[in-house]
Amino acid sequence: MRIILGTMSYPPQVSGVAVFVRQLSEFLAEAGHEVHIVAPANQLKSFTERRGEIIIHRLRAWQNPLRRGFYIPLFVKKQAEALIREIQPDVIHVNDPLAMSRYLQRAGRKIGVPTVVSNHFLMDYILAYFPKFLRRLLAHYLRNWMNYFYNECDVVVAPSQSAVEALKRLGTTAPLVALSNGVDLHRFFVYSPLEEIRAKFSIPHRPIVLYVGRVDPDKSVNVLIQAFQQLLARRPAQLVLVGGGTKAAAIMKDARQRLGEFVTFTGPVAHESEDLVALYQLCDIFCMPSSIETQSISTLEAMAAGKPIVAADGGALPELVQNHQNGLLFAPGDAMALGALLEEVLANPAEQEHFGAVSLERIAHHELERSLGLYVTLYLECREKSLLEPLSP
């Protein structure tokens, strides 16, 4: 098959969407499919590049004023249409409801090409970048925007059943499918030499609570920092924050004022780096304080590393973390409750071991190749249906 993957986030950008699209594109290319990525350029000029067998079409774009390091395509409708005519794809798979995806979808529909769209975020993720007084108005606009686009696509994919139900509540009526992002079970369970990673990032020999993700307010990293401050009043531990973000500098300044030497900030670590694997192996607990996760790739990875999880009881996290089985859940935003749960797990090595073992059992259903293979099945089904029932122009 010839497959177009449209995305607003692709390496060198660091995000869950970028990780998903990179893994999917590599899987498809290795399986012999012709893969074209359509993504924003980092300049006002379009160009095409290759990564192995993958062809990447970078469309001219402008710096995103709300998110440093990300770009917004600028007047690219004709370019998107020209790519569809040139490539003649069998299926288009877009990863957001934004303008570039609309151009690809509409151009594809004219020649009978089905569109699959993946939903990777809840509305709170977008709204967090705007002032509070604008959020109610924007929520109404975003809901209509998302539903209008999603309902024009052939199928909407979400990474969890919780995300599927959230889309239903928003008013999405197109066919909805839950497909896990998946995780490489073998990669994250392989033992790494831990003293090397300690030395590289100057991590002290204390029990470690790890967070991996964007270091921004909407991810509730501030809640984790406040909880850790309470924890330190009762027992020594080290908080390790891995990632970057628009507000990372301000958050880390606050963390250092509150926690002093008991916090380590590694900055962004490339997803393909073995340092990331070692950091998961090094920690005693993985914590995900965010309640806006449609799945959480980093939580999948921590489970694949056999770690106990302490997570917010919100979004899709309760699908991954069963309370008192492979971890503990706390009410979103409740720093006091989170601090108490972290202390409970750190104080109980037997509980840590049990939670970690159950994490390994539960993650087996999210094996990466199985998850990505289901996308190929979905593409074939969509293509077959479009051939039997020609799409309306």
C-alpha angles and dihedrals in degrees: 000000000000108000131188116204111196116196141159090208124053133140131321080042112084115223142113090259091052090051092049095048093046093050093045094047092049091048092050093047092049089052089057101258122138105244127196121184117203110196140145120279121227091238143043092267129078122228142163127233138171134231103190106298093346118100115210120199110197112198121206111271146175127233110270105243092206100046122039115226095021127101138210118219111243122215095332102145094110092045091051091049091048091052092052091051092046099044098037092202125203091219138006118215115189126184104206139028095242131124098272090054091050091053091051093046096049094045090050093048090057090064097036100261116149121229126219116193125196119209110213103167146046118230091253088068092062096037092055089072093061133070114270094245090062098046100086093051092044092048090060091048094046093049091054092043094051096045094046091054099037092050090056092056125087095235137000117215123201124182095233141025089245090060090048091054091047090055091050090053090051090056105261108157100173117105109287126207130183112218121166118235086230131214135233100250095189096050098053097042095053112109117248128197098261100195090062093056091045090054095044093056098027093241113173123230097263132115106284131223110193131203121184120186144062112337096222136121095254088062089059093235087148089062090054091049092051091047091050091052088058091046092054090059087066107030140003117256140146125242113209116194117193119190145044137247148165091275097031095114093053093044093049091049089055091045093053092048091051101036106023112187091358094081128070121193113196096179119220116341117197112249092231092051118109086219087076091055091049093050091055090049092048098055127090095204133017115213128197109183096174119108096191099073118131085197114324116234092203091056089051089052094049090051090049087054088056097248133151112247130216109189145161115270092235144088112012096326095101087062089062101033119052110196113254091359108077096353147328133282128213133192108269112262095013103127093175092056092046092051091052093050093049089052092048094054095042090051093052116060092177090056091049091053093047094048091048093051092051090048088059091050094049096045093058089084090061099058108157101230092049092051095047091045089059089061090059089052089050092050091051092049092050092047093048091049092049090053092051095042111031112221118247114250 
